[in-house]
């Protein structure tokens, strides 16, 4: 379990480093960085599937898609949903919208609790109910402050739940789903790189450091993915979910301290209630985890 905790925290650290690292990839656009991240992520998944003997499951899924056009469409839809998130993650730091994405990641666990309640009939615990109410105060302040929720934040909050719901409905292994997600994203990634006004070679020749920086992007992204998936396999679900709160905190630190995005005095009235709500969710996660451990021991 200790190894799983270390890997989960390391994955969060690597995603935070990646968040900052993309700002060093000039003159690449957010779309180009997204394309390289997709293309360089496939080799890591190939190694993971080979290590975990996942190719047989991938072959079975590919056979099903050939026989069932509906499954093919659903898998393509899942890839499109996650593709938008992968693009937004590397686009935001390059356009001074990193804090907006971070706010979305803060809100996502709370929104997922609400999705579980309304779509799956899951009962909310007292702490979860309190968290939703407190988070709503922060969201209301943000809407009042900006007269709308940032479209960047909205894409994170509204875009991720359908993806997770679709993955739940498909009932496939995480590695299999991720493999097909990236595979479906390869054509758009290649199109992005091919349709740029300046060719890939010209970009790299104009800034030779990209010959080292772009492969480093692949290493960071792949290592983060490997650590994340390995932690998911080693840890109980409740503890794994609890450690998921580390990432948005680190992303906020990167955006605020390293990317220099300002937080106005009024914006703190958005963040503080949401952080309090996350603390309640974390407390509920700890309670759930301890309950599971006690039942196992019994």
N, C-alpha and C positions, 0 to 999 in steps of 0.2 A: 504493500500500500504506500510506503514511503516513496518508492520509485515513481509510482503513479502521481503522487502529489508534486514531486520535483518536476516531472515531465509536463504536467498541466501548467504549473507556474512558468516553466521555461517556454512553453508554447505561447503564453500570454506575453512574456518578455520579447520573444522573437517577433510576434505580430506588431508590438509597439515599435520595435526597432525598424521593422519594415515600413511602418507608417511614416517614420521620419526619413528613412533611407531613400524613398522615392523622390524626395526633393533634390537629391544629388544627381538625378538622371537627366538633367537638361542636356539637349533641347527636346527630349522625348516628351510627347503629350501624354495625358492621362490614358487616352485610348491605346497608345503604343505600349505604355507600361503594362496595361491590362493584357494586351495581346501577348507580350513576352512572358508574363506571369502564367498565362494559360499554357503556352507551348512548353515552357520550362518546368511546369508542374507535372506533366505527363510522365517523365522518366522516374520521378519519385514514386508515383502511384504504381508504375510497372514493378519497381523493386518491392514495394509493400505487398502487392498482389502475389508476387512470386514467393515472398517469404511466408505469407499467410495462406498459400494455396488457394488463392481467390479466382484463378483463371477459369476453373470449372464452373463457378457460379456466373462469371461474366459470359461464358459461352452459352450457358442455359438461358440467361437473360436475353442475349442476342437472338437466340433461336425463338424465344417467345415473341420478341418484337417483330420478327419476320412473319410470324403466324398471326399476331394480334396488332393490327394497325393502331388501335386505340392506345395500347401500351406505348407504342412508338411515339405517338403524339404527346402522351403524358410525360414521358421521359424528356422529350424536347422542351416541353413547357417548364419542367423542373430546371433544366439547364439554363433556359432563358431567365428564370427568376433568380437563380444564384449568380448568373453572369452579370446581371445588373448590379448586384451587391459587390462582386469582385471588382467591377469597374469603378464603382463609387468609392471603394476603400482606397484606391490609389489615385483617383481623380481629386478627391477632396483636399488632401494636403497641398496639392499643387495650385489650388484656387482659393486658398484661405477659407475653406469650409470644413476644416477638420473638426472643429468644435460641434458643428451641426451633426456630423456623423456620430461623434462621441455621444451627444445627447440621445441620438437614436438607439445606440447600444445600451445606454443607461435605462431607457424606457422599455426596451425589448423584453426583458424578463417579466416585467410587470404586465405588459400587454399580452404576453404568452399565457400568464395566469388567467387573464380575462377571456382569452380565446378558449382555454381549457374549460372554463365555466360555461360559456355560451354555446360552444360547438360540440363539446363532448360530455356535457353534464357533470363535470367534475366539481365536487363540493369544495368551496374555499374554506381554509382554516381561518381562525380569528385573525391571526397575524397577516395572512394574505389579504384579507378583506381590508384591514387597516392600511396595508401597504398601497392597495389600489386607490383608496380614498385620498391618502396623503399625496401620492403621485399625481392624482388628478388636480390637486391644488397647484403643483408645479406646472403642469401642462396648461392649465387655465391662465396662469401668469404669463407663460410664454405666448399664448395666443393673444392675450390682452396687450402685451408689450409690442409684438410685431404685427398685430391684427391678423395673424395667420401663423400656423406652424410651418417652419422652414420646409421647403419641398425636399431638401436633402434628408432632414430628420424623418419626414413622412415616408420617404422611400424605404428607409431602414425599418421603421416600425410597421409599416403596412406590407412591405414586400417580403420580409422573412417568414411570417406566419404561414402564408399559403404554401411556401416551399416546404416547411417542416410538416405541414398537414399532408401535402402530397407525398412526401417521403414516408410518412406514417401509413398512408393508404396503400402505397406500393409494397411495403413490407420487404424491403431488400436490405442486404448488408450495406453498411456505410461505405466500405471500399468500392463495392460494385456501383452504388449510386454515384459516388464521386468520380469514378472512372468514366461513366457515361456522361456525367455533367461536363467534364473537361473535353471529352471526345466530341460532343455536340458543339462545344465552343471553339474547336479548332478552326472550322471554316470561317466564322466571323473574325477570328484572330488573324488568320492569314490574309483575309480581305482587308482588314485595317492596315496591316503592314504594307500590303501591295498597293493600296490606294492613296498613300501619303503623297503630299506634294514633293517631298524630298525622299529619295530612296533610302532604304536601310543602310546601304553601303556608304552613301554620302553622309548620313548622320554619324555613323561610326568613324568615318575618315575625318570628318570635321571635328570630332572630339574623341580621340583615340582611347581615352579613359573608359569609354563605354564598352570596349572590348573586355574589360575586367569587371565593370560595374554591373552590366546586364547579367552575366553568369552569376554574379554575387546575389543579384535579385532572385534568381532561380534557387540558389542555395538557401537563402534566408526563408523564402516562401516554402520550399520543400521541407526544410528542417522543422519549421513551425507546424506544418501539416502532419509530419511524422510524429512529432511529440504529442500533438493534440489527439490524434487517433490512437496512439499507444496508451496515453493516459485514460482515454475513454474505455479501453479494453481492460485496464488494470484496476480502475476505481469503481466503487459502488456508484450507481447513477445519482443518488442524492448528493454525495460528496463531489462528484464530477460537476454537477450543476452548480453547486455552491462555489467551487473554485472558478467558475465561469465569470464571476463578478470581478475578478482581478483584471481582466483585459480592458474593460471600459475605463477603469480607474487609471491604468497605465496610459491609455490613449488620451485621456484628458490631460495628464501630466505632459505628454509629448506636445499636444496641441497648444497648451497654455504656456509652458515654460520654454520649449524648444522651437516651436513654430511661431511663437509670438502672437498668437491670436488673442485679442483682448476679450475680457469678460466684463461687461458693464455692471454697475452696481445693481441695476434692476434685474439683470440676468441671474444673479445669485439667488433671487427669490424663486427662480425656476430650478436651479441645480440643487439647492439645499433640501427642499421637500422630496425631490426624487432620490437623493442620497439617503435620506431618512427612510424612505420607502424601501430602498434596496437593503438597508440594514434590517428592516423587519422581515424581508424575504430571506435574507441570510440567516437570521435567527430561526425562522421557520425551517430552513434547510438543515440547520444544525440539530434542531429538535427531531426532525424526521430521520436524520442519519443515526442519531443516538437510539431512536426507537427501533430502527431496523437492526442495529447491532445487538440490542438487548433481546430481540425476538430470535436472532440467530443463536445467541448463547443459550437461550432457553430451550 
